[in-house]
Amino acid sequence: MTNYIVSLLCAIVACVYAEYTTPKQYESCVTPAKTPGHCIPFRDCSELIRVFKTHPSSLTDAYLGNAHCGLQGVEEKVCCSLEGNDFDLVFAPDTKTNDDTTWLLPEKDFCGKPADYSHGESLDELYEFPWTALLKFEKHAISVFHCAGSLISDRYVLTTARCLKPRYLPIDGELVGVRLGEYNLNKEIDCAGTPRYRTCSEKAIDVPVVETIAHEDYNPMNNFNDIALLRLEKDVGFTDFVKPICLPIYPDVVNTSFSWSYLTVSGWETSNRSIKRKANFLFLAVHITTL
């Protein structure tokens, strides 16, 4: 009898040991980046826990929604990559395209840098946003300015797709050009500063637009993919008052979260649907929040 009890206890211990030492068999799955993974509880996926702690929710929520693969009781299960870098593969910039045109953009040393100035706010404003462009619409020799964009190279202006055919124009005109180097619409030459430190800008330039390129998936019903390019008729020469802005193509910018930061928007305000435009250039700091 004693031998039987000892044998039974050994069998129980062996079963318990086997349960805790045998690797769990998880269901195979495919991650959002199309790599192999295991469908496991979220708390067991160290990669996604790291991602959740270090990235903005606007990215993690979208990724986790696509990585969902079931439930374990009430706990969510996710497809956890076997390679450990799935999130980075999904959101990393595509550098493998054969159509890489980043060489067309100016180097960091030549973009996003206003001229040096140090003699008061009113003088500063003439130099502060040299990439801002006004869009010009025309019909029967009557022209109006409506919408704005940013110069990104010597040949292209970045704007919104909705600005290619904006609503509430006072004339049913076509987009014909952009104005660069503008500050006050009521003055041909803009000047600012004190009598001792006074400076004047160069005359604004109007450049014809020869091609408009809206995002192929732009939806005017919800304004998703609301972005477009304007190709100019000729190369633009850069000055202290006309310079391109830098696009966020560099790793130090791409990998930076701007949530809860303050960024600056600029342009010429319209007061109502009659498009009575304020002549002076305006800018405003806006708070970036994560949805």
Phi, psi and omega in degrees: 000318179298318179298323180296316180296316179299318180296319179296316179297320179297321181294318180296314179301318181297320180294316180296317180298318181295322181297321185271345182254342180280126180302138178291141179264108180264151178291136178286153180205174178243128184284169177302336178268012177066034175248159182290147179206180176242139178275104186226165176300146183306319184295343180266357182259098185296328180297314183288330174296318177298314181299316182299328183276339190243359182233154181295149183297335179299330177270315184293323180297317179295318181293313182298326178298321179281337181272352182299133182224008177148190180230149171239095191071242176255002183269134181286139175252144181232156176277104185266124185297138175285338182270343172081009180222030187296316181300318180295326179292324182290317189255000177288147176299143179283110182251010185255002182292145176280351182253036181294117182244017181296340179294342178285342182275152180291154176293160182303330181287348184243006180228158174066017182236105175296163177296156177290135178206153182201034185232046173105153186297316184297325177287322181302321187297333178296330186257346200290327183231067186287356181265353185289134181236144173259137178268133185251128178244146187214146173206126179052048177067007174257127184235151175221155173256133180206137182074162181225168177207186180231131175290125182246349176200186180282000183226352186228145174241134178264132180212191177264151179295327181294338180283350178289327175221072186290154175274161173067026173287140178292342174230151179275065188261171177253149176291120184241340183187182176229152174248131181240150178077020181270151174224297178249118184293342182269357182235140179285321177236128181264133177231152179204166178109180179271166177306328181281320180240074181250136178222156180232145179279167172281164179295136178298152181243142174254127182238126179297147174260128182255346180204139174244136185230099178274153176303134186296338180253019178296132180240108182292346180286325180236359180062026171291147180056042185278077183210148182205160176242146174242122177266126185275158183292330183213164177293144179261131175279135182275140176224186175295339185251354177224105180215152179279154173273156177275134172273151184281067180256354183267143186306323183293339177264317181302322184270011180258131174269129180260012178301135179069016175262170174252126176241165186247131172251150183214159177158197180245115189289142168256134186276334180196189185289347178283358178059038171281104191268135175291136187289323186279147176290136182235153173213154186211138175276129180240147182269125180270125178240160180259127179279000000 
